């Protein structure tokens, strides 16, 4: 319908129906009087009007949200869809009965948003004076709480852009009451009210602590507490336990009570964007006793006595008194060898551990750092032990306790031993100058001081005997040239020490030019090996194949420890040749030879008898000679 002012898009029929419902329309201008439009077509420089499209939006308003349920402490948003350029009143409906104090607050509109206008805190309250359609005779300000900021953050006037759509953010906090809220959007057009609402449920968040296995720690160690918090952007920590305030004490000062509503009395931890939190708790110097305690993580600054309807969680932790252990690798130490004292100190003491050593006319004090694995070590170097007098030495390792402060300590001049009780700097006994306690007496006095109930330090003791270095060579005895054997012995030097072994002939010396010089020997270094009960061993293999017979001197001396030596003598004999035995001669046995009996030749009776006898004798001799040749 055309009017003098243009197109009346709101025109209605006699029946009350809109003549132009929402949609897209095309408008064009026709002027074909006397065929004018037809005649102008194609004429250069003449442009005919082009049709235009016009979209009529619906007057109906819609409000929606993508988070119908929100955890308290988180934001949410609502989206208004309506007439482009139109303004809509937006508020949280039917909350006028709430006080606006913490725990009785509805959600609030986030300030400084584009297209979102809010009344000033001090007025005038132009927007809040709008008469709402949901309550007869009531305004927006009548329908919302009056606090805080005079209730101006519970409502706004929202102007839609050309798209006809605008999103508005709301914020919930730990002070927001847990319940369902109706967010109302309303627009008045002529005599009609266009409105819509959407429900948003605010639920209580949660606070958690990652507990894992039961927590057991030594006072002084670091404890890492972590967890999640979907309720607020801050976690409030406190602890309860023996001799602590009934409502709890902060984690940094447990004996100082936390007070509900006073955040500064709590240990506060910020929550990350992913709702996680972490706190590294240094337990040194807390001033609490060993025992079991409970740590609270709360979404708001509320003590243990005010946790009704407040999200919180707890975790148990047990504290033990820190202690120190120690040991020394050898109870007997040779002068010139190092003395190492090592062990474990729990509680990660910041000043480390103190080392006290008392001996004959000597007092030594030092400190040693404690490593991340709770171990420590301290060494009295070789150069110092070589200057100490032989005798019994008493050592003590002192742990500063959970206060991380040594309760007993020497003065800077190392003349006096002082205590923090009854007042810092109180003199206990003297360790230097006239009247000083030495050795066992000083150690006993120190132990009595550390045993005081007013000193939380702990300790352990160690002793070692300092002796002169010794090297013993075991007897070698009689040996033979060419024999291989081991020269061995014992020593009180520490394992790892190097020894020089020298084997020399006693004939070694000047020799005239015209005489041969027969000399042989050997030398080398060996390493001391650990032996039973501090009696360590060493061995030197010796081959004598190239040696000459002689008496030999074995001398063993310390390479690093001066003054340690040992000697021995052995004899090396020449090899005596063994005579080769002559085998016996065996005579073969010959068969018996039969001698024929000669037949007597008749002789003349005139032959003398002596001649007959002589002939017989010659025959016997010849026969015997023949037999001898056969043999």
C-alpha positions as CSV (number, residue, x, y, z in Angstrom):
1,X,0.0,0.0,0.0
2,X,1.4,3.3,-1.0
3,X,1.3,6.3,1.3
4,X,2.5,9.9,0.8
5,X,5.6,8.9,2.9
6,X,6.3,5.8,0.9
7,X,5.6,2.1,1.3
8,X,3.7,1.1,4.4
9,X,5.2,-2.3,5.1
10,X,3.1,-2.6,8.2
11,X,-0.3,-2.2,6.5
12,X,-3.0,-4.7,7.6
13,X,-6.2,-5.9,6.0
14,X,-9.6,-5.2,7.5
15,X,-9.3,-8.6,9.0
16,X,-6.2,-7.6,10.8
17,X,-3.8,-9.6,8.7
18,X,-0.5,-8.2,7.5
19,X,-0.6,-7.3,3.8
20,X,3.1,-7.7,3.4
21,X,4.4,-10.7,5.4
22,X,8.1,-11.2,6.0
23,X,10.0,-12.0,2.9
24,X,11.9,-10.6,-0.1
25,X,10.2,-8.2,-2.5
26,X,11.3,-6.7,-5.8
27,X,10.4,-3.0,-6.5
28,X,10.7,-1.3,-9.9
29,X,9.5,1.9,-11.5
30,X,7.4,1.8,-14.7
31,X,6.7,4.9,-16.8
32,X,5.4,3.7,-20.2
33,X,3.0,6.7,-20.7
34,X,2.8,7.4,-24.5
35,X,5.3,4.5,-24.9
36,X,8.0,6.7,-23.3
37,X,9.9,3.7,-21.8
38,X,9.9,1.9,-25.1
39,X,11.1,5.0,-26.9
40,X,14.0,5.5,-24.5
41,X,15.3,2.1,-24.8
42,X,18.5,2.0,-26.8
43,X,19.0,5.8,-26.7
44,X,22.6,6.5,-25.9
45,X,23.2,8.3,-22.6
46,X,19.8,7.3,-21.2
47,X,19.6,4.8,-18.3
48,X,16.4,3.2,-17.3
49,X,15.8,2.6,-13.5
50,X,16.9,-0.9,-12.3
51,X,14.6,-3.0,-10.1
52,X,15.7,-3.4,-6.4
53,X,15.1,-6.2,-3.8
54,X,13.8,-5.4,-0.4
55,X,13.7,-7.9,2.5
56,X,11.0,-7.5,5.1
57,X,12.2,-9.1,8.4
58,X,9.8,-10.6,10.9
59,X,9.0,-8.6,13.9
60,X,9.2,-11.8,16.0
61,X,12.1,-11.8,18.4
62,X,14.1,-14.9,19.3
63,X,16.7,-15.5,22.0
64,X,18.8,-18.6,22.2
65,X,21.9,-20.0,24.0
66,X,24.5,-22.6,23.1
67,X,25.1,-23.4,26.8
68,X,21.8,-24.2,28.6
69,X,23.8,-25.5,31.5
70,X,26.8,-23.6,32.8
71,X,29.2,-24.4,35.6
72,X,29.3,-21.6,38.1
73,X,32.4,-19.4,37.5
74,X,32.2,-19.7,33.8
75,X,30.7,-17.3,31.2
76,X,27.8,-18.1,28.8
77,X,26.2,-16.2,25.9
78,X,22.7,-15.6,24.5
79,X,21.9,-14.6,20.9
80,X,19.1,-12.2,20.0
81,X,17.6,-12.4,16.5
82,X,15.1,-9.7,15.5
83,X,14.6,-6.6,13.4
84,X,17.9,-5.1,12.0
85,X,18.6,-1.8,13.8
86,X,15.9,-2.3,16.4
87,X,16.7,-2.2,20.1
88,X,15.7,-4.9,22.6
89,X,15.6,-4.8,26.4
90,X,17.5,-7.7,27.9
91,X,17.4,-8.7,31.6
92,X,17.5,-11.7,34.0
93,X,13.8,-12.2,34.8
94,X,12.1,-12.7,38.2
95,X,15.3,-12.2,40.3
96,X,14.1,-9.2,42.2
97,X,13.7,-11.3,45.4
98,X,17.5,-12.0,45.5
99,X,19.7,-9.8,47.6
100,X,22.6,-9.6,45.3
101,X,25.1,-10.6,48.0
102,X,27.5,-13.5,47.5
103,X,25.5,-16.7,47.1
104,X,22.4,-14.7,46.2
105,X,23.3,-13.2,42.9
106,X,22.0,-13.9,39.4
107,X,24.4,-13.9,36.4
108,X,25.6,-10.5,35.3
109,X,26.1,-9.0,31.8
110,X,29.7,-8.5,30.9
111,X,30.3,-4.8,30.4
112,X,31.8,-2.9,27.4
113,X,30.3,-5.0,24.6
114,X,29.5,-3.6,21.2
115,X,25.8,-2.7,20.8
116,X,25.1,-3.3,24.5
117,X,24.1,-0.2,26.5
118,X,23.9,-0.2,30.3
119,X,22.7,2.4,32.8
120,X,25.4,4.2,34.8
121,X,25.8,2.8,38.4
122,X,24.8,6.2,39.9
123,X,21.9,6.7,37.4
124,X,19.9,8.0,35.7
125,X,18.3,4.6,35.1
126,X,16.7,5.2,31.8
127,X,16.9,1.6,30.6
128,X,15.9,0.1,34.0
129,X,12.7,2.2,34.0
130,X,11.3,0.3,31.1
131,X,7.9,-1.2,32.0
132,X,8.1,-4.9,31.4
133,X,5.3,-7.0,30.1
134,X,5.8,-10.0,32.4
135,X,4.7,-8.1,35.6
136,X,1.9,-5.6,35.7
137,X,3.2,-2.2,36.6
138,X,6.8,-3.3,37.2
139,X,10.0,-2.0,35.6
140,X,13.2,-3.9,34.8
141,X,14.8,-2.6,38.0
142,X,11.9,-4.0,40.0
143,X,12.6,-7.4,38.5
144,X,16.3,-7.6,39.3
145,X,18.4,-7.3,42.6
146,X,19.6,-3.9,43.6
147,X,23.2,-5.0,44.4
148,X,25.9,-4.9,43.6
149,X,26.6,-1.8,41.5
150,X,23.0,-0.8,42.1
151,X,21.8,-3.7,39.9
152,X,22.9,-2.1,36.7
153,X,24.7,-5.2,35.4
154,X,21.6,-7.4,35.4
155,X,20.0,-5.7,32.4
156,X,20.9,-3.8,29.2
157,X,19.5,-2.3,25.9
158,X,20.8,-4.3,22.9
159,X,20.7,-2.8,19.4
160,X,20.9,-5.3,16.6
161,X,23.2,-4.7,13.6
162,X,22.1,-4.9,9.9
163,X,22.2,-8.7,10.2
164,X,19.5,-8.6,12.8
165,X,21.6,-10.9,15.1
166,X,23.7,-10.0,18.2
167,X,25.3,-12.2,20.8
168,X,25.6,-10.9,24.4
169,X,27.9,-12.5,27.0
170,X,27.0,-13.1,30.7
171,X,29.3,-14.0,33.5
172,X,28.8,-16.2,36.6
173,X,31.1,-16.3,39.6
174,X,31.4,-18.2,42.9
175,X,28.9,-15.7,44.2
176,X,26.2,-16.7,41.7
177,X,23.4,-18.7,43.2
178,X,23.0,-22.3,41.8
179,X,19.6,-22.4,40.1
180,X,17.8,-21.9,36.8
181,X,17.5,-18.4,35.3
182,X,15.2,-17.0,32.6
183,X,16.9,-14.5,30.3
184,X,14.3,-12.2,28.7
185,X,14.5,-10.2,25.5
186,X,11.7,-7.7,24.7
187,X,10.9,-5.2,22.0
188,X,7.9,-2.8,21.8
189,X,6.6,-2.1,18.2
190,X,3.6,0.3,18.0
191,X,1.2,-1.2,20.4
192,X,2.6,-4.7,20.3
193,X,5.2,-6.3,22.6
194,X,7.5,-8.8,21.0
195,X,9.4,-10.9,23.5
196,X,11.2,-14.2,24.0
197,X,13.1,-15.9,26.8
198,X,15.6,-18.7,27.2
199,X,16.5,-20.8,30.3
200,X,20.0,-21.2,31.6
201,X,20.8,-23.6,34.4
202,X,23.8,-22.6,36.6
203,X,25.3,-25.6,38.4
204,X,27.9,-25.8,41.1
205,X,31.5,-26.4,40.0
206,X,34.0,-28.7,41.6
207,X,37.5,-28.6,43.1
208,X,39.8,-31.5,43.0
209,X,43.2,-32.5,44.2
210,X,45.3,-35.1,42.5
211,X,46.1,-37.3,45.4
212,X,47.8,-40.5,44.1
213,X,49.3,-42.7,46.7
214,X,49.2,-41.6,50.4
215,X,51.5,-38.6,50.8
216,X,54.4,-39.1,53.2
217,X,57.1,-36.5,53.2
218,X,59.9,-35.2,55.4
219,X,59.5,-31.7,56.8
220,X,61.6,-29.5,54.6
221,X,60.9,-31.3,51.3
222,X,58.8,-29.8,48.5
223,X,55.2,-31.1,48.0
224,X,53.4,-30.5,44.7
225,X,49.7,-30.0,45.0
226,X,47.6,-29.9,41.8
227,X,44.1,-30.5,40.6
228,X,41.2,-28.8,38.8
229,X,38.7,-26.1,39.7
230,X,35.6,-25.6,37.5
231,X,33.9,-23.3,40.1
232,X,36.1,-20.2,40.3
233,X,39.4,-18.8,38.9
234,X,41.2,-19.1,42.3
235,X,41.8,-22.0,44.6
236,X,42.1,-21.2,48.3
237,X,44.3,-23.6,50.3
238,X,44.6,-24.2,54.1
239,X,45.5,-27.0,56.4
240,X,44.3,-28.5,59.7
241,X,46.0,-30.7,62.1
242,X,47.5,-31.0,65.6
243,X,47.9,-27.7,67.4
244,X,46.6,-25.7,64.4
245,X,43.6,-23.3,64.4
246,X,40.3,-25.2,64.3
247,X,39.2,-23.4,61.1
248,X,42.6,-24.1,59.4
249,X,45.8,-22.2,58.8
250,X,47.4,-21.1,55.6
251,X,50.0,-23.4,54.0
252,X,52.8,-20.8,54.4
253,X,52.0,-20.0,58.1
254,X,49.9,-22.8,59.5
255,X,49.5,-21.3,62.9
256,X,47.9,-18.2,61.4
257,X,44.1,-18.8,61.2
258,X,42.3,-18.4,57.9
259,X,39.2,-16.1,58.0
260,X,36.1,-16.6,55.8
261,X,35.7,-13.7,53.4
262,X,39.3,-12.6,53.8
263,X,41.2,-14.0,50.8
264,X,44.6,-12.7,52.0
265,X,44.5,-15.1,55.0
266,X,44.5,-18.1,52.7
267,X,47.2,-19.5,50.4
268,X,45.8,-18.5,46.9
269,X,46.5,-20.3,43.7
270,X,45.3,-19.1,40.3
271,X,43.4,-21.4,38.0
272,X,44.6,-21.9,34.4
273,X,42.3,-21.5,31.4
274,X,42.0,-25.3,31.2
275,X,40.7,-25.3,34.8
276,X,43.8,-26.9,36.2
277,X,46.0,-25.5,39.1
278,X,49.3,-26.4,40.7
279,X,51.0,-25.3,43.9
280,X,54.6,-26.1,44.9
281,X,54.6,-26.2,48.7
282,X,57.9,-25.7,50.5
283,X,57.5,-27.4,53.8
284,X,60.7,-26.1,55.4
285,X,60.3,-23.7,58.3
286,X,56.5,-24.3,58.8
287,X,56.9,-24.6,62.5
288,X,54.7,-27.7,62.7
289,X,55.4,-31.0,64.4
290,X,55.6,-34.4,62.7
291,X,52.2,-36.0,62.3
292,X,49.2,-36.3,60.0
293,X,47.5,-33.2,58.5
294,X,44.6,-32.4,56.1
295,X,45.0,-30.0,53.2
296,X,41.8,-28.2,52.0
297,X,41.3,-26.8,48.5
298,X,38.3,-24.6,48.3
299,X,36.7,-22.6,45.5
300,X,36.2,-19.5,47.7
301,X,37.8,-18.0,50.8
302,X,35.9,-20.1,53.3
303,X,37.4,-21.7,56.4
304,X,36.7,-25.3,57.5
305,X,33.8,-24.0,59.6
306,X,32.0,-22.3,56.6
307,X,31.9,-24.9,53.8
308,X,28.2,-25.4,53.5
309,X,27.3,-25.4,49.7
310,X,30.9,-24.5,48.9
311,X,32.9,-26.8,46.5
312,X,36.0,-28.1,48.2
313,X,38.1,-31.2,48.4
314,X,40.8,-32.5,50.9
315,X,43.9,-34.6,50.8
316,X,45.8,-36.1,53.7
317,X,49.5,-35.7,54.2
318,X,51.9,-37.1,56.8
319,X,55.0,-35.2,57.9
320,X,58.0,-37.0,59.4
321,X,61.0,-35.5,61.1
322,X,64.0,-35.2,58.8
323,X,67.0,-37.3,59.7
324,X,70.6,-37.8,58.6
325,X,72.6,-41.0,58.1
326,X,76.3,-41.4,57.6
327,X,79.1,-43.8,57.2
328,X,82.8,-43.9,56.5
329,X,84.4,-46.4,54.2
330,X,87.2,-47.3,56.7
331,X,87.4,-47.3,60.4
332,X,91.2,-47.1,60.2
333,X,92.7,-44.5,58.0
334,X,96.4,-44.0,57.2
335,X,97.8,-40.5,57.5
336,X,98.0,-39.1,54.0
337,X,94.8,-40.9,52.9
338,X,91.6,-38.9,52.5
339,X,88.7,-39.3,54.9
340,X,85.3,-39.3,53.2
341,X,82.1,-38.9,55.2
342,X,78.9,-39.5,53.2
343,X,75.3,-40.4,53.7
344,X,71.7,-39.3,53.3
345,X,69.9,-36.2,54.7
346,X,66.1,-36.1,54.2
347,X,64.0,-33.0,54.0
348,X,66.2,-31.2,51.5
349,X,67.8,-28.8,54.1
350,X,68.7,-25.5,52.4
351,X,71.9,-24.9,54.4
352,X,73.0,-28.5,53.9
353,X,74.5,-30.5,56.8
354,X,77.3,-29.5,59.2
355,X,80.4,-31.7,59.7
356,X,82.1,-31.6,63.1
357,X,85.4,-33.5,63.7
358,X,87.2,-33.6,67.1
359,X,90.6,-35.1,67.5
360,X,93.9,-34.8,69.4
361,X,94.4,-31.0,69.8
362,X,92.3,-30.4,66.6
363,X,88.8,-29.2,65.8
364,X,87.4,-29.1,62.2
365,X,84.1,-27.7,61.2
366,X,82.6,-27.6,57.7
367,X,79.3,-27.9,55.7
368,X,78.3,-30.1,52.8
369,X,75.5,-29.5,50.3
370,X,72.7,-32.0,50.0
371,X,71.9,-33.2,46.5
372,X,68.5,-33.5,44.9
373,X,68.5,-37.3,45.7
374,X,69.1,-36.4,49.4
375,X,72.7,-37.6,49.4
376,X,75.7,-35.7,50.6
377,X,79.5,-36.3,50.8
378,X,82.4,-34.5,52.4
379,X,86.1,-35.2,52.2
380,X,89.0,-34.4,54.4
381,X,91.8,-34.2,51.8
382,X,95.1,-36.1,51.8
383,X,97.2,-33.0,52.4
384,X,95.3,-32.3,55.7
385,X,95.2,-35.8,57.1
386,X,99.0,-36.1,56.5
387,X,99.4,-33.2,59.0
388,X,97.0,-34.6,61.6
389,X,98.4,-36.4,64.7
390,X,97.7,-40.1,64.9
391,X,94.9,-41.0,67.2
392,X,91.1,-41.4,67.6
393,X,88.9,-38.9,65.8
394,X,85.2,-38.3,66.6
395,X,82.9,-37.0,63.8
396,X,79.3,-35.7,63.9
397,X,77.0,-34.8,61.0
398,X,74.3,-32.2,62.0
399,X,71.0,-31.8,60.2
400,X,69.3,-28.4,60.6
401,X,65.9,-29.9,61.2
402,X,62.6,-28.7,59.7
403,X,63.4,-25.1,60.6
404,X,66.2,-25.1,58.1
405,X,68.4,-23.4,60.7
406,X,71.3,-24.8,62.7
407,X,70.4,-24.6,66.3
408,X,74.0,-25.2,67.4
409,X,76.9,-23.7,65.6
410,X,80.5,-22.4,66.1
411,X,81.4,-18.7,66.2
412,X,83.3,-17.3,63.2
413,X,86.7,-17.7,64.9
414,X,86.1,-21.3,65.7
415,X,86.7,-20.8,69.4
416,X,83.2,-21.2,70.8
417,X,80.2,-23.4,70.2
418,X,77.0,-21.3,70.4
419,X,73.2,-22.1,70.5
420,X,70.0,-20.4,69.6
421,X,68.6,-21.2,73.0
422,X,67.7,-19.6,75.3
423,X,68.8,-16.6,73.0
424,X,70.7,-16.7,69.8
425,X,74.4,-16.7,70.4
426,X,74.3,-18.4,73.8
427,X,77.7,-19.9,74.6
428,X,77.7,-23.7,75.2
429,X,81.5,-24.6,75.5
430,X,84.9,-23.7,74.2
431,X,86.7,-25.6,71.4
432,X,89.7,-23.3,71.0
433,X,92.1,-21.5,73.3
434,X,92.5,-21.9,77.1
435,X,89.9,-24.2,78.6
436,X,88.9,-25.8,75.3
437,X,87.3,-29.2,75.2
438,X,89.0,-31.6,72.8
439,X,88.4,-35.0,71.3
440,X,85.8,-37.1,73.0
441,X,84.9,-34.5,75.6
442,X,83.9,-31.9,73.0
443,X,81.9,-34.5,71.0
444,X,80.0,-35.5,74.1
445,X,79.2,-31.9,74.9
446,X,78.0,-31.3,71.4
447,X,75.7,-34.3,71.5
448,X,74.2,-33.1,74.8
449,X,73.5,-29.7,73.3
450,X,71.8,-31.2,70.2
451,X,69.6,-33.5,72.4
452,X,67.9,-30.4,73.9
453,X,64.1,-30.4,73.4
454,X,64.5,-26.8,72.4
455,X,66.7,-27.7,69.4
456,X,65.0,-29.4,66.5
457,X,68.3,-30.4,64.8
458,X,69.1,-34.1,64.3
459,X,72.5,-35.7,64.1
460,X,74.5,-38.9,63.6
461,X,78.1,-39.8,64.6
462,X,81.1,-41.5,63.1
463,X,84.6,-42.4,64.3
464,X,87.9,-43.2,62.7
465,X,91.4,-44.1,63.8
466,X,94.2,-42.2,62.1
467,X,97.4,-44.2,62.0
468,X,100.8,-43.9,60.4
469,X,101.0,-45.5,56.9
470,X,102.4,-49.1,56.8
471,X,103.4,-51.5,54.0
472,X,104.2,-55.1,54.7
473,X,106.0,-57.4,52.2
474,X,105.3,-61.1,52.8
475,X,108.4,-63.4,53.1
476,X,109.6,-64.7,49.8
477,X,112.3,-67.2,50.8
478,X,114.6,-69.2,48.6
479,X,113.9,-69.1,44.8
480,X,115.6,-70.4,41.7
481,X,116.6,-68.5,38.6
482,X,113.8,-68.9,35.9
483,X,111.0,-69.3,38.4
484,X,107.9,-67.0,38.2
485,X,106.1,-66.0,41.4
486,X,104.1,-63.2,43.0
487,X,105.6,-60.7,45.4
488,X,102.6,-59.7,47.7
489,X,101.9,-58.0,50.9
490,X,99.4,-55.9,52.9
491,X,99.0,-52.2,53.7
492,X,96.7,-49.9,55.7
493,X,96.7,-47.4,52.7
494,X,93.3,-47.0,51.1
495,X,92.2,-49.1,48.1
496,X,93.2,-47.3,44.9
497,X,96.5,-46.1,46.2
498,X,99.5,-46.7,43.9
499,X,102.6,-48.4,45.2
500,X,106.1,-48.5,43.6
501,X,107.7,-52.0,43.8
502,X,111.5,-52.2,43.1
503,X,113.5,-55.5,43.0
504,X,117.3,-54.9,42.9
505,X,120.3,-57.1,43.1
506,X,122.6,-56.6,46.1
507,X,125.6,-56.7,43.8
508,X,124.5,-53.5,42.1
509,X,127.3,-51.0,42.3
510,X,130.4,-49.8,40.5
511,X,132.3,-52.4,38.5
512,X,135.9,-52.2,37.2
513,X,136.1,-51.9,33.4
514,X,138.0,-55.1,33.0
515,X,135.4,-57.2,34.9
516,X,131.8,-58.1,33.8
517,X,129.0,-56.4,35.7
518,X,126.3,-59.0,36.5
519,X,123.1,-57.2,37.6
520,X,119.4,-57.8,37.2
521,X,116.2,-56.5,38.7
522,X,112.6,-55.2,38.1
523,X,110.3,-52.4,39.0
524,X,106.7,-51.3,38.5
525,X,103.6,-49.9,40.1
526,X,100.6,-51.8,41.6
527,X,97.2,-50.7,42.9
528,X,96.1,-51.4,46.4
529,X,93.1,-53.7,46.5
530,X,90.4,-53.8,49.3
531,X,91.0,-56.4,51.9
532,X,89.2,-57.7,54.9
533,X,88.8,-55.5,58.0
534,X,90.8,-52.6,56.5
535,X,93.9,-54.8,55.8
536,X,94.2,-54.1,52.1
537,X,96.4,-56.1,49.8
538,X,98.7,-55.6,46.8
539,X,100.5,-58.1,44.4
540,X,103.5,-57.7,42.0
541,X,104.1,-60.6,39.5
542,X,107.9,-61.3,39.1
543,X,109.6,-63.5,36.4
544,X,113.2,-64.3,37.0
545,X,114.2,-66.0,33.8
546,X,116.6,-63.1,33.0
547,X,117.9,-62.7,36.5
548,X,121.3,-63.9,37.7
549,X,121.9,-65.8,41.0
550,X,122.1,-63.3,43.8
551,X,120.4,-61.9,46.9
552,X,117.7,-59.5,46.0
553,X,116.1,-56.6,47.9
554,X,112.4,-55.9,47.5
555,X,111.4,-52.3,48.4
556,X,107.8,-51.1,48.3
557,X,106.9,-47.4,48.7
558,X,103.8,-45.2,48.5
559,X,103.5,-43.1,45.3
560,X,100.9,-40.6,46.6
561,X,101.3,-41.1,50.4
562,X,104.8,-40.2,51.4
563,X,106.6,-42.1,54.2
564,X,104.9,-45.4,53.6
565,X,107.4,-48.2,52.8
566,X,108.2,-51.9,53.3
567,X,111.2,-54.2,52.4
568,X,112.0,-57.8,52.1
569,X,115.0,-59.9,50.9
570,X,115.1,-63.2,49.0
571,X,117.8,-65.3,47.4
572,X,117.9,-66.5,43.8
573,X,120.0,-69.6,43.3
574,X,121.5,-70.9,40.1
575,X,120.0,-74.0,38.6
576,X,122.0,-77.2,39.7
577,X,122.4,-79.7,36.7
578,X,121.1,-83.1,37.4
579,X,123.8,-85.9,36.3
580,X,122.6,-88.3,33.6
581,X,122.7,-91.9,35.0
582,X,124.8,-94.6,33.0
583,X,122.8,-97.6,32.0
584,X,124.3,-101.0,33.3
585,X,126.1,-103.3,30.7
586,X,124.4,-106.6,30.2
587,X,126.7,-109.6,29.4
588,X,125.1,-112.2,27.1
589,X,125.1,-115.8,28.3
590,X,127.0,-118.3,25.9
591,X,126.2,-122.0,25.7
592,X,128.9,-124.2,27.4
593,X,131.7,-125.4,25.1
594,X,132.7,-129.0,25.3
595,X,136.4,-129.5,25.2
596,X,137.3,-132.7,23.4
597,X,139.5,-135.0,25.3
598,X,142.7,-135.4,23.3
599,X,143.8,-138.8,22.5
600,X,147.3,-139.4,23.9
601,X,149.9,-140.0,21.3
602,X,152.1,-142.8,22.1
603,X,155.5,-141.6,22.9
604,X,158.6,-143.3,23.0
605,X,159.4,-144.5,26.4
606,X,162.5,-142.5,26.3
607,X,160.5,-139.0,26.3
608,X,160.9,-137.3,29.6
609,X,157.6,-136.9,31.7
610,X,158.2,-133.1,32.1
611,X,157.7,-132.5,28.4
612,X,154.4,-134.3,28.4
613,X,153.1,-132.1,31.2
614,X,154.3,-128.9,29.4
615,X,152.4,-129.8,26.2
616,X,149.2,-130.3,28.2
617,X,149.6,-126.8,29.8
618,X,150.1,-125.1,26.4
619,X,146.9,-126.6,25.1
620,X,144.9,-125.3,28.1
621,X,146.3,-121.8,27.7
622,X,145.4,-121.7,24.0
623,X,141.9,-122.9,24.7
624,X,141.4,-120.2,27.4
625,X,142.5,-117.4,25.0
626,X,140.1,-118.6,22.4
627,X,137.1,-118.4,24.8
628,X,138.2,-114.9,25.9
629,X,138.0,-113.6,22.4
630,X,134.5,-114.8,22.1
631,X,133.4,-112.9,25.1
